[in-house]
Amino acid sequence: MTGQPTPKGAWRITFLLFLFMVVNFADKIVVGLAGVPIMNDLKLDAQQFGELGSSFFLLFSISAIVVGFIVNRVATRWVLLTMAIIWSLSQFPMVGTVSFTTLLICRIILGAGEGPAFSVAVHAIYKWFPDEKRTLPTAILSQGSAFGVILAVPSLNWVIVNYSWHHAFGVLGVVGLMWVVAWLFLGKEGPLVSTDAEVPDERRIPYFQLLTSRTFIGCVAATFGAYWALSLGLTWFTPFIVQGLGFSQKQAGLISVLPWVFGASIVMLTGWISQVMLAKGFTTRGARGVLGAAPLVAGGCILAMLPHVSGTGLQVALLVIGSGLCGSIYVVCPPMLGEFTPVSQRGAVIAIYGALYTLAGIIAPLTMGSVIKHAATPLDGYMTGFTINAAIMVTSGLLGLLLLWPNSERARLAAAAAQPKFA
C-alpha cells in the first residue's frame, strides 16, 4: 500500500464520474423499461426482443478492448468526453418513427460508445486515489449504475406512459449532452499516475502473464455471472413484471426500481466493509476476493427458489434479493486487478476484463428470449430463464472463491518482473 494522500478535487471528479455512470445505465435500461410498448408497436416476438437486448453488446467488448489500450496513452478526460457525445447523439434517431432495423443499429452504436465506460471511469478515478483508498470510490462509481436506474425508471416510465417510448430516448440524449458540457468545464486528469508516455522507466509485465493469472481469470468468471443477472434485469425485468406477473406498465415502472435500490445498498456496504477490513489488516484475498464472490453463491441459491414459490410479492422479493447480491463483485474486482497490474498497463487490463465479462450481455438476453418463445407459457419461460441464471451465478461465485488471490498474485508477478511500479 502506497500511503499517498488523496489530491484536492478527487471527490469532485468522483461525483462527475458517478453522474457519468448514472447516464450510462439510464441509457441501458430504457429498452427494457419500454419493452412491452416497443414489442407491441414494432410487432416483435420474444426472440426478436432478445436480439434487440443483445445488440447493445455486439460491439461492447471490442470497443472496450480498443479504448482500453488507447487510455494507456491518451488522457482519460478526452476519451470520456468522446464517449458521452456518442451516447447522446445515438439516442435522437429514436425520437421519430423508426423501424426495428434502425433501433437495432442505434443500440449497436450506443453499445460501442458505452462498452469502455466503466473501465475507463475506473482507470480515471484511480489517478485520484492511492490503492488503499480505492474501494470506496469504486463503490460510488458502481453506484452510478443503480442510481441511473433508480432515477431513470420513474421519470422515463412517466414519459413512456404519458407520451411515448420515442420521447424517452430523446430525454436521454439531452441529459447526455448536459453531462458533456459539465465535464468539458470541470473534468480534469488525475495527478497520481500518468499515461504510458510519461512513465518510460516503468517495468512492464507481459500481457499474457497478466491475463492468464488466476485472479484475472477469477475476476472474469465471477463478474460474468453477475453481469448475466444484470443484463437480464436491464432487458427482461420489466417485461417479466408485465407479461409474466400481470402488472400494468405504470406499476411495473415502480417495481422495476426495487432491484437497483437493493443492489445499491449491497454495493455501498461492500465498499465500506472492504475498506474497514483492509484497515484492520485483512489480506485483500479476504477483504476483496471472498467478500465479493460469496454473495454471488448466496444470490444464486436464493434465485433458484423463484419457480418453487407462489405469490407475486414473494417472487419479486426473491428476484430482487437474489440478483441484487451480485453487486458486490463489481466493487472489488477493479481494485484487485489494480493491485498487481503496472500503471501503464492498467487501463488495458481493466478494459479487457470488462470486455470479457460483458459477453454475458450478448448471451443472456438472447437465451431468455429463446426460452420464452419456446415455452408453453411466457411465465414458464421466464422461470426457466431465471433458473439458468441462478445456476450461472452459483458457478461463477464458486470459481471466484477458488481463484481470487490478489495478494499472492502481486507477489508472484512482482518477483517475476523485478518489482514493477504498482499503483
GIZINOR-V815143 format. One record per pair of residues at least 12 apart in sequence whose ideal C-beta (glycine too) atoms are under 10 Angstrom apart, sorted by the first residue. I is the first residue (numbers start at 0). J is the second residue. Records with the same first field share a line. If there is no record, write none. Layout:
I = J / J
This chain:
0 = 129 / 130 / 131 / 132 / 277 / 283 / 338 / 421
1 = 129 / 130 / 131 / 132 / 191 / 421 / 422
2 = 129 / 130 / 131 / 132
3 = 128 / 129 / 130 / 131 / 132 / 191 / 422
4 = 129 / 132 / 191
5 = 127 / 128 / 129 / 132 / 136 / 191
6 = 126 / 127 / 128 / 129 / 187 / 189 / 190 / 191
7 = 127 / 190
8 = 127 / 185 / 187 / 189 / 190
9 = 124 / 126 / 127 / 128 / 132 / 136 / 189 / 190 / 191
10 = 127 / 128 / 136 / 139
11 = 127 / 185 / 186 / 187
12 = 76 / 120 / 123 / 124 / 126 / 127 / 128 / 136 / 182 / 185 / 186 / 187 / 188 / 189
13 = 120 / 123 / 124 / 127 / 128 / 135 / 136 / 137 / 139 / 140
14 = 139 / 143 / 185
15 = 79 / 120 / 123 / 178 / 181 / 182 / 185 / 186 / 187
16 = 75 / 79 / 116 / 117 / 119 / 120 / 121 / 123 / 124 / 127 / 136 / 139 / 140 / 143 / 182 / 186
17 = 120 / 124 / 136 / 139 / 140 / 141 / 142 / 143 / 144 / 146 / 147
18 = 143 / 146 / 147 / 174 / 177 / 178 / 181 / 182
19 = 79 / 82 / 83 / 86 / 116 / 117 / 119 / 120 / 123 / 140 / 143 / 147 / 175 / 178 / 179 / 181 / 182 / 186
20 = 116 / 117 / 120 / 139 / 140 / 141 / 142 / 143 / 144 / 145 / 146 / 147
21 = 142 / 143 / 144 / 145 / 146 / 147 / 148 / 149 / 150 / 151 / 174 / 178
22 = 83 / 86 / 87 / 113 / 116 / 143 / 147 / 150 / 151 / 171 / 174 / 175 / 176 / 177 / 178 / 179
23 = 82 / 83 / 86 / 109 / 112 / 113 / 116 / 117 / 120 / 143 / 144 / 147 / 175 / 178
24 = 113 / 116 / 117 / 143 / 144 / 145 / 146 / 147 / 148 / 149 / 150 / 151 / 229 / 233 / 259
25 = 86 / 143 / 144 / 146 / 147 / 148 / 149 / 150 / 151 / 152 / 154 / 155 / 167 / 170 / 171 / 174 / 175
26 = 55 / 86 / 87 / 89 / 90 / 106 / 109 / 110 / 112 / 113 / 116 / 147 / 151 / 168 / 171 / 172 / 174 / 175
27 = 52 / 55 / 56 / 106 / 109 / 110 / 113 / 116 / 144 / 147 / 148 / 151 / 171 / 229 / 230 / 232 / 233 / 234 / 360
28 = 144 / 147 / 148 / 149 / 151 / 152 / 155 / 156 / 167 / 171 / 232 / 233 / 234 / 236 / 237 / 255 / 259
29 = 90 / 93 / 106 / 109 / 151 / 152 / 155 / 156 / 158 / 159 / 164 / 167 / 168 / 170 / 171 / 233
30 = 48 / 51 / 52 / 54 / 55 / 93 / 102 / 106 / 109 / 164 / 167 / 168 / 233 / 234 / 237 / 364
31 = 48 / 51 / 52 / 148 / 152 / 230 / 231 / 232 / 233 / 234 / 235 / 236 / 237 / 238 / 239 / 255 / 364
32 = 148 / 151 / 152 / 153 / 155 / 156 / 158 / 159 / 164 / 167 / 233 / 234 / 236 / 237 / 238 / 248 / 251 / 252 / 255
33 = 93 / 155 / 156 / 158 / 159 / 163 / 164 / 165 / 167 / 168 / 237 / 238 / 248
34 = 48 / 51 / 52 / 164 / 234 / 235 / 236 / 237 / 238 / 239 / 240 / 241 / 242 / 248 / 251
35 = 48 / 159 / 164 / 237 / 238 / 240 / 241 / 242 / 247 / 248 / 251
36 = 159 / 160 / 163 / 164 / 165 / 167 / 241 / 248
37 = 51 / 93 / 97 / 99 / 102 / 159 / 164 / 165 / 238
38 = 51 / 238 / 241 / 242
39 = 164
40 = 96 / 97 / 99 / 163 / 164 / 165
41 = 97 / 98 / 99 / 102
42 = 99
43 = 99 / 102 / 368
44 = 368 / 371 / 372
45 = 235 / 238 / 242 / 367 / 368 / 369 / 370 / 371 / 372 / 373 / 374 / 377 / 380 / 381
46 = 365 / 367 / 368 / 369 / 370 / 371 / 372 / 373
47 = 99 / 103 / 368 / 372
48 = 99 / 234 / 235 / 238 / 364 / 367 / 368 / 371 / 372
49 = 234 / 235 / 363 / 364 / 365 / 366 / 367 / 368 / 369 / 370 / 371 / 372 / 384
50 = 99 / 103 / 364 / 365 / 368 / 369
51 = 99 / 102 / 103 / 106 / 234 / 364 / 365 / 368
52 = 106 / 230 / 231 / 233 / 234 / 235 / 238 / 360 / 361 / 363 / 364 / 365 / 367 / 368
53 = 103 / 106 / 110 / 230 / 234 / 360 / 361 / 362 / 363 / 364 / 365 / 366 / 367 / 368
54 = 102 / 103 / 104 / 105 / 106 / 107 / 108 / 109 / 110 / 361 / 364 / 365
55 = 103 / 105 / 106 / 107 / 108 / 109 / 110 / 111 / 113 / 114 / 230 / 233 / 234 / 357 / 360 / 361 / 364
56 = 106 / 107 / 110 / 111 / 113 / 114 / 226 / 230 / 357 / 358 / 359 / 360 / 361 / 362 / 363 / 364 / 365
57 = 103 / 106 / 107 / 108 / 110 / 111 / 114 / 360 / 361
58 = 107 / 108 / 109 / 110 / 111 / 112 / 113 / 114
59 = 107 / 109 / 110 / 111 / 112 / 113 / 114 / 115 / 116 / 353 / 354 / 357 / 358 / 360 / 361
60 = 110 / 111 / 114 / 115 / 350 / 351 / 353 / 354 / 355 / 356 / 357 / 358 / 360 / 361
61 = 110 / 111 / 114 / 354
62 = 82 / 85 / 110 / 111 / 112 / 113 / 114 / 115 / 116 / 350 / 354
63 = 110 / 111 / 113 / 114 / 115 / 116 / 117 / 118 / 119 / 347 / 349 / 350 / 351 / 352 / 353 / 354 / 355 / 356 / 357
64 = 114 / 115 / 118 / 347 / 350 / 351 / 352 / 353 / 354 / 355
65 = 111 / 114 / 115 / 347 / 350 / 354
66 = 78 / 81 / 82 / 111 / 112 / 114 / 115 / 116 / 118 / 119 / 122 / 346 / 347 / 350 / 353 / 354
67 = 114 / 115 / 118 / 119 / 122 / 344 / 345 / 346 / 347 / 348 / 349 / 350 / 351 / 352 / 353 / 354
68 = 195 / 206 / 344 / 346 / 347 / 350 / 351
69 = 81 / 115 / 119 / 346 / 347 / 350
70 = 115 / 118 / 119 / 122 / 123 / 194 / 195 / 345 / 346 / 347 / 349 / 350
71 = 122 / 194 / 195 / 196 / 342 / 343 / 344 / 345 / 346 / 347 / 348 / 350
72 = 194 / 195 / 196 / 197 / 343 / 346 / 347
73 = 194 / 195 / 196 / 346
74 = 123 / 126 / 186 / 187 / 188 / 189 / 193 / 194
75 = 119 / 120 / 121 / 122 / 123 / 124 / 125 / 126 / 186 / 187 / 188 / 189 / 194 / 346
76 = 123 / 126 / 182 / 183 / 186 / 187 / 188 / 189
77 = 182 / 183 / 186 / 188
78 = 115 / 119 / 120 / 122 / 123 / 346
79 = 115 / 116 / 119 / 120 / 122 / 123 / 178 / 179 / 182 / 186
80 = 178 / 179 / 182 / 183 / 186
81 = 112 / 179
82 = 111 / 112 / 113 / 114 / 115 / 116 / 119 / 120 / 175 / 179
83 = 112 / 113 / 116 / 175 / 176 / 177 / 178 / 179 / 180 / 181 / 182 / 183
84 = 112 / 175 / 176 / 178 / 179 / 183
85 = 108 / 109 / 111 / 112 / 113 / 175
86 = 108 / 109 / 110 / 112 / 113 / 116 / 171 / 172 / 174 / 175 / 176 / 178 / 179
87 = 109 / 112 / 171 / 172 / 173 / 174 / 175 / 176 / 177 / 178 / 179
88 = 105 / 108 / 109 / 112 / 172 / 175 / 176
89 = 104 / 105 / 106 / 107 / 108 / 109 / 110 / 111 / 112 / 113 / 168 / 171 / 172 / 175
90 = 105 / 108 / 109 / 167 / 168 / 169 / 170 / 171 / 172 / 173 / 174 / 175 / 176
91 = 105 / 168 / 169 / 171 / 172 / 173 / 175 / 176
92 = 104 / 105 / 108 / 165 / 168 / 169 / 172
93 = 105 / 106 / 164 / 165 / 166 / 167 / 168 / 169 / 171 / 172
94 = 163 / 165 / 166 / 167 / 168 / 169 / 170 / 172
95 = 165 / 168 / 169
96 = 165
97 = 165 / 168
102 = 168
105 = 168
109 = 168 / 171
110 = 357 / 360 / 361
112 = 175
113 = 357
114 = 350 / 353 / 354 / 357 / 360
115 = 346 / 349 / 350 / 353 / 354
116 = 143 / 144 / 353
117 = 137 / 140 / 141 / 143 / 144 / 329 / 333 / 349 / 350 / 352 / 353 / 357
118 = 333 / 336 / 345 / 346 / 347 / 348 / 349 / 350 / 351 / 352 / 353 / 354 / 357
119 = 346 / 349 / 350 / 353
120 = 137 / 140 / 141 / 143 / 333 / 349
121 = 133 / 136 / 137 / 140 / 141 / 329 / 332 / 333 / 334 / 336 / 337 / 345 / 346 / 349 / 350 / 352 / 353
122 = 189 / 192 / 333 / 337 / 342 / 345 / 346 / 347 / 348 / 349 / 350
123 = 140 / 186 / 187 / 188 / 189 / 346
124 = 136 / 137 / 139 / 140 / 189 / 333
125 = 137 / 189 / 191 / 192 / 333 / 334 / 337 / 342 / 345 / 346 / 349 / 422
126 = 187 / 188 / 189 / 190 / 191 / 192 / 193 / 194 / 342 / 345 / 422
127 = 187 / 188 / 189 / 190 / 191 / 192
128 = 189 / 191 / 334
129 = 191 / 192 / 422
130 = 191 / 277 / 283 / 334 / 337 / 338 / 421 / 422
131 = 274 / 277 / 278 / 283 / 334
132 = 274 / 277 / 334
133 = 270 / 273 / 274 / 277 / 330 / 333 / 334 / 337 / 338
134 = 269 / 270 / 271 / 272 / 273 / 274 / 275 / 276 / 277 / 283 / 286 / 287 / 290 / 330 / 331 / 333 / 334 / 335
135 = 267 / 270 / 271 / 273 / 274 / 330
136 = 270 / 334
137 = 266 / 269 / 270 / 273 / 329 / 330 / 331 / 332 / 333 / 334 / 337
138 = 263 / 265 / 266 / 267 / 268 / 269 / 270 / 271 / 272 / 273 / 274 / 326 / 327 / 329 / 330 / 331 / 334
139 = 266 / 267 / 270 / 330
140 = 266 / 270 / 329 / 330 / 333
141 = 262 / 263 / 265 / 266 / 267 / 269 / 270 / 326 / 327 / 328 / 329 / 330 / 331 / 333
142 = 259 / 262 / 263 / 264 / 266 / 267 / 270 / 326 / 329 / 330
143 = 263 / 266
144 = 229 / 233 / 259 / 262 / 263 / 266 / 326 / 329
145 = 256 / 258 / 259 / 260 / 261 / 262 / 263 / 264 / 265 / 266 / 267 / 323 / 326
146 = 259 / 260 / 263
147 = 259
148 = 232 / 233 / 236 / 255 / 256 / 258 / 259 / 260 / 262 / 263
149 = 255 / 256 / 257 / 258 / 259 / 260 / 262 / 263
150 = 174 / 256 / 259
151 = 167 / 170 / 171 / 174 / 255 / 256 / 259
152 = 236 / 237 / 251 / 252 / 253 / 254 / 255 / 256 / 257 / 259
153 = 252 / 253 / 255 / 256
154 = 167 / 170 / 174 / 252
155 = 167 / 168 / 170 / 171 / 252
156 = 237 / 248 / 249 / 250 / 251 / 252 / 253 / 255 / 256
157 = 249 / 252
158 = 170 / 171
159 = 248 / 249 / 252
160 = 247 / 248 / 249 / 252
161 = 249
191 = 342 / 422
192 = 337 / 342 / 343 / 345 / 420 / 422
193 = 342 / 343 / 422
194 = 342 / 343 / 346
195 = 341 / 342 / 343 / 344 / 345 / 346 / 347
196 = 343
197 = 342 / 343
198 = 341 / 342 / 343 / 420 / 422
199 = 343
200 = 420
201 = 341 / 342 / 343 / 344 / 419 / 420 / 421 / 422
202 = 341 / 343 / 413 / 416 / 417 / 418 / 419 / 420
203 = 341 / 342 / 343 / 344 / 416 / 419 / 420
204 = 339 / 340 / 341 / 344 / 348 / 412 / 413 / 415 / 416 / 417 / 419
205 = 344 / 412 / 415 / 416
206 = 340 / 344 / 347 / 348 / 351
208 = 339 / 411 / 412 / 415 / 416
209 = 336 / 339 / 340 / 341 / 344 / 345 / 347 / 348 / 351 / 352 / 408 / 412 / 416
210 = 347 / 348 / 351 / 352 / 355
212 = 336 / 339 / 340 / 348 / 402 / 404 / 405 / 408 / 409 / 411 / 412
213 = 398 / 401 / 402 / 403 / 404 / 405 / 407 / 408 / 411
214 = 283 / 284 / 287 / 288 / 332 / 335 / 336 / 338 / 339 / 399 / 402 / 403 / 404 / 405 / 406 / 407 / 408 / 409 / 411 / 412
215 = 332 / 335 / 336 / 339 / 340 / 348 / 351 / 352 / 355 / 402 / 403 / 405 / 408
216 = 352 / 355 / 398 / 399 / 401 / 402 / 403
217 = 288 / 291 / 292 / 332 / 335 / 395 / 398 / 399 / 400 / 401 / 402 / 403 / 404 / 405 / 408
218 = 287 / 288 / 291 / 292 / 328 / 331 / 332 / 333 / 335 / 336 / 348 / 349 / 352 / 353 / 355 / 356 / 398 / 399 / 402 / 403 / 405
219 = 332 / 351 / 352 / 353 / 354 / 355 / 356 / 358 / 395 / 398 / 399 / 402
220 = 292 / 295 / 355 / 356 / 394 / 395 / 396 / 397 / 398 / 399 / 401 / 402 / 403
221 = 288 / 291 / 292 / 295 / 296 / 325 / 327 / 328 / 329 / 331 / 332 / 356 / 392 / 394 / 395 / 396 / 397 / 398 / 399 / 400 / 401 / 402 / 403
222 = 291 / 292 / 295 / 325 / 328 / 329 / 331 / 332 / 333 / 352 / 353 / 355 / 356 / 357 / 359 / 395 / 399
223 = 328 / 355 / 356 / 357 / 358 / 359 / 360 / 362 / 363 / 391 / 392 / 394 / 395 / 398 / 399
224 = 292 / 295 / 296 / 298 / 299 / 325 / 328 / 356 / 359 / 388 / 389 / 390 / 391 / 392 / 393 / 394 / 395 / 396 / 397 / 398 / 399
225 = 291 / 292 / 294 / 295 / 298 / 322 / 324 / 325 / 326 / 327 / 328 / 329 / 332 / 356 / 359 / 391 / 392 / 395 / 396 / 399
226 = 325 / 328 / 329 / 353 / 355 / 356 / 357 / 358 / 359 / 360 / 362 / 363 / 391 / 395
227 = 322 / 325 / 356 / 358 / 359 / 360 / 362 / 363 / 364 / 366 / 367 / 387 / 388 / 391 / 392 / 395
228 = 258 / 262 / 295 / 298 / 299 / 302 / 318 / 321 / 322 / 323 / 324 / 325 / 326 / 359 / 363 / 385 / 388 / 389 / 391 / 392 / 395
229 = 258 / 259 / 262 / 322 / 325 / 326 / 329 / 357 / 359 / 360 / 363
230 = 357 / 358 / 359 / 360 / 361 / 362 / 363 / 364 / 365 / 367 / 388
231 = 318 / 322 / 359 / 360 / 363 / 364 / 366 / 367 / 381 / 384 / 385 / 387 / 388
232 = 255 / 258 / 259 / 262 / 318 / 319 / 322 / 323 / 325 / 363 / 388
233 = 360 / 363 / 364
234 = 360 / 363 / 364 / 365 / 367 / 368
235 = 363 / 364 / 367 / 368 / 371 / 381 / 384 / 385 / 388
236 = 251 / 254 / 255 / 257 / 258 / 259 / 315 / 318 / 319 / 322 / 381
237 = 251 / 252 / 254 / 255
238 = 251 / 367 / 368 / 371 / 377 / 381
239 = 251 / 254 / 255 / 314 / 315 / 318 / 367 / 371 / 377 / 378 / 380 / 381 / 382 / 384 / 385
240 = 252 / 253 / 254 / 255 / 257 / 311 / 314 / 315 / 318 / 381
241 = 254 / 255 / 377
242 = 371 / 376 / 377 / 378 / 380 / 381
243 = 311 / 314 / 371 / 376 / 377 / 378 / 379 / 380 / 381 / 382 / 385
244 = 311 / 312 / 314 / 315 / 318 / 378 / 381
245 = 311 / 378
246 = 311 / 315
254 = 311 / 315 / 318 / 319
256 = 319
257 = 315 / 316 / 318 / 319 / 320 / 323
258 = 315 / 318 / 319 / 320 / 321 / 322 / 323 / 325 / 326
259 = 319 / 322 / 323 / 326
260 = 319 / 323
261 = 316 / 319 / 320 / 321 / 322 / 323 / 324 / 326
262 = 319 / 320 / 322 / 323 / 324 / 325 / 326 / 327 / 329
263 = 323 / 326
264 = 323 / 326
265 = 294 / 298 / 320 / 323 / 324 / 325 / 326 / 327 / 329 / 330
266 = 323 / 325 / 326 / 327 / 328 / 329 / 330
267 = 326 / 330
268 = 290 / 294 / 326 / 327 / 330
269 = 287 / 290 / 291 / 294 / 324 / 326 / 327 / 328 / 329 / 330 / 331
270 = 290 / 326 / 327 / 329 / 330 / 331 / 334
271 = 330
272 = 286 / 290 / 327 / 330
273 = 285 / 286 / 287 / 290 / 291 / 327 / 330 / 331 / 334
274 = 286 / 334
276 = 289 / 290
277 = 334
281 = 406
282 = 404 / 405 / 406 / 407
283 = 331 / 334 / 335 / 338 / 339 / 403 / 404 / 405 / 406 / 407 / 408 / 409
284 = 335 / 403 / 404 / 405 / 406 / 407 / 408
285 = 403 / 406
286 = 331 / 334 / 335 / 405 / 406
287 = 327 / 328 / 330 / 331 / 332 / 333 / 334 / 335 / 338 / 403 / 405 / 406
288 = 328 / 331 / 332 / 335 / 399 / 400 / 401 / 402 / 403 / 404 / 405 / 406
289 = 331 / 399 / 400 / 403
290 = 327 / 328 / 330 / 331 / 403
291 = 325 / 326 / 327 / 328 / 329 / 330 / 331 / 332 / 334 / 335 / 396 / 399 / 400 / 403
292 = 327 / 328 / 331 / 332 / 395 / 396 / 397 / 398 / 399 / 400 / 401 / 402 / 403
293 = 324 / 327 / 328 / 396 / 397 / 399 / 400
294 = 323 / 324 / 325 / 326 / 327 / 328 / 392 / 396 / 399
295 = 324 / 325 / 326 / 327 / 328 / 391 / 392 / 393 / 394 / 395 / 396 / 397 / 398 / 399 / 400
296 = 324 / 392 / 393 / 394 / 395 / 396 / 397 / 399 / 400
297 = 320 / 321 / 324 / 327 / 392 / 393 / 396
298 = 320 / 321 / 322 / 323 / 324 / 325 / 326 / 327 / 328 / 388 / 389 / 392 / 393 / 396
299 = 321 / 322 / 324 / 325 / 388 / 389 / 390 / 391 / 392 / 393 / 394 / 395 / 396 / 397
300 = 321 / 324 / 389 / 392 / 393 / 396
301 = 316 / 317 / 318 / 319 / 320 / 321 / 322 / 323 / 324 / 389 / 392
302 = 317 / 318 / 319 / 320 / 321 / 322 / 324 / 325 / 385 / 386 / 388 / 389 / 390 / 391 / 392 / 393
303 = 317 / 321 / 385 / 386 / 388 / 389 / 390 / 392 / 393
304 = 317 / 321 / 386 / 389
305 = 317 / 318 / 321 / 381 / 382 / 385 / 386 / 388 / 389
306 = 378 / 379 / 381 / 382 / 383 / 385 / 386 / 389
307 = 382 / 386
314 = 378 / 381 / 382 / 385
317 = 385 / 389
318 = 381 / 385 / 388
321 = 385 / 388 / 389 / 392
322 = 385 / 388 / 389 / 392
324 = 392 / 396
325 = 388 / 392 / 395 / 396
327 = 396
328 = 356 / 395 / 396 / 399 / 403
329 = 356
331 = 399 / 403 / 405
332 = 349 / 352 / 353 / 356 / 399 / 403 / 405
333 = 345 / 348 / 349 / 352 / 353
334 = 405
335 = 352 / 403 / 404 / 405 / 406 / 408 / 409
336 = 348 / 349 / 351 / 352 / 405 / 408
337 = 349 / 405 / 409 / 421 / 422
338 = 405 / 406 / 408 / 409 / 412 / 421 / 422
339 = 405 / 406 / 407 / 408 / 409 / 410 / 411 / 412 / 413 / 416 / 419 / 421
340 = 352 / 408 / 409 / 412 / 419 / 421 / 422
341 = 412 / 413 / 416 / 419 / 420 / 421 / 422
342 = 419 / 420 / 421 / 422
343 = 419 / 420 / 422
344 = 419
345 = 421 / 422
356 = 395
359 = 388 / 391 / 395
362 = 391
363 = 384 / 387 / 388 / 391
364 = 384
366 = 383 / 384 / 387 / 388 / 391
367 = 380 / 381 / 383 / 384 / 385 / 387 / 388
368 = 380 / 384
369 = 384
370 = 382 / 383 / 384 / 385 / 386 / 387
371 = 383 / 384
409 = 421
